[in-house]
């Protein structure tokens, strides 16, 4: 069977291209993709996505699937992104991993069914991305300096978000839990009031833009 492969960052440079196709035997799983690429040892912390959803290595593949190989990010850095892809709490936790951290605090904001006494069908997020991503990076850097953090990661969805799906995931790591808790709370509160992100709630029989943030 034929599957598409997407490569990013250092993996793209190692392969010399970001997109390719592989011919795999019937019954192949996600774990069979890396050996077929012949790119050397598999990086520790490598994540996989199949058709834009994070997937475990034992997931079976089908003809025409697209497998994305997502390399690990360096620990102890600011990792911010706006994306139309599903979010992963594991990804932000991995992004802030550090041997110097004694605590990791996380926040996941999810789309809820009821809001303002109305039934919500789904959410739709829009961002002024040219401003929002630099502002998120600035927020992450400020939090790291203010709270002496070892890492900050903030991932936020844009586009349609279904009920129950995460719209934002945040992870911060620090030597001590007090700093991690405080920085995580400050991250989401600042994001909701200061970053150019807008949320539309789509209801049964109507819709409404809610302003900046999530």
Order of alpha helices (4+ residues) and beta strands (2+ residues): beta-alpha-beta-alpha-beta-beta-beta-beta-alpha-beta-beta-beta-alpha-beta-beta-beta-alpha-beta-beta
